[in-house]
Amino acid sequence: MKVIIAGGGTGGHIFPAVAIANAVQRLYAGTEVLFIGALGKMEMEKVPQAGYKIIGLDIAGLNRSNWLKNLSLPFKLWKSRKKAKEIIREFQPDVVIGVGGFASYPMLSAAQALGIPTLIQEQNSFAGKSNKRLGAKAKAICVAYDNMSQFFPEQAIIQTGNPVRAAIARSKVTKEEGLSAFALDNKQQTLLIVGGSLGAKAINEAIAAGLKTLTDAGLQLIWQTGEPFYQEALKAAAPYGDQVKVHAFIKNMESAYAAADIVISRAGALAIAELCIVAKPVIFVPYPFAAEDHQTSNAMSLVNKDAAWMVKNEHAAAQLVAKLLELVNETGTQAVMHNNLQRLAVDDADERIARIVKSIAKS
């Protein structure tokens, strides 16, 4: 087989895309995979690090804060779709997969126009406009949430779950090993604070303001801040010594999850898929400016199943630390969350999707 995987922009798109590529090659030896990304976005660096070739399209999304920057968008769309057709004619893929992100739309649109089977990997519980449009002609739409027929043709929807990095999906790291990896005390409860690869301003500011309260309660923290808040977090954490471990980015997330008793997280689809697998009690603070506010929708899908709590972004400063301490003291609620998260976990979504890729590949 020859497979194109298009999309990126964030780790939430890139990690599942690489997981699908790995699964396709693992199950169907000799499969050739080509990635298509957006020039200047993180996939242009992360995908080659994973061992795959990537071609960049000159494409960007709609800029809602500065409309003047959208003047070049129609030209970029036309140019990237033309480039996409050239790539398809040269590479001759059997299937084109879209995982979301700027490069996904022109690539899948071009593939559909040329009669190449397409697969959409819709990670969120609320589909964006691009995927809804592409869904009408897609051969398969792989989803992780119920009630997705409001966005896509029902006959094309297949519930697969979201692919998770193998290091997490198949992790054997024990709690003791996780704590040791971060040089933490095995007699204290551990909070893991993550706001995505770039951090989360509202979460970071709430944690920085609440460090004394949290550490006085006997808690220790693994705090992934993202690069923009890293130096500020180091200063805030300095008085608390080994009780607060600050990282701009955590590469060994399997160890961080293993060490954690409770997690604070954004509600991206990848984070939710990972948290279901590790089954750690969680408070979500959804990013409110995600397209169609899909992170709130993602979080509520777990809150409604008693698998998580949620604090709105605008309420983080006033409520997050108090909700954290409340959850720390409610061991019964933690147990309910753990059990319900386990029930929602899917650890083989990558292979499920790989089999669907094979089934729709052109002969």
Buried (B, 14 or more C-beta within 10 A) or exposed (E): BBBBBBBBBBBBBBBBBBBBBBBBBEBBEEBBBBBBBBBEBBBBEBBEEBEBEBBBBBBBBEEEEEEEEBEEBEEBBEBBBEBBBEBBEEBEBBBBBBBBBBBBBBBBBBBBEEEBBBBBBBBBBBBBEBBBEBBEBBBBBBBBBEEBEEBBEEEBBBBBBBBBBBBBBEBEBEBEBBBBBBEBEEEBEBBBBBBBBBBBBBBBBBBBBBBEEBBEBEBBBBBBBBEEBBEBBBEBBEEBEEBBBBBBBBEBBBBBBBBBBBBBBBBBBBBBBBBBBBBBBBBBBBBEEBBEEBBBBBBBBBBEEEBBBBBBBEBBBEBBBEBBBEBBEBEEBBEBBBEBBEEBBBBBBBBBBBBBBBEBBEE
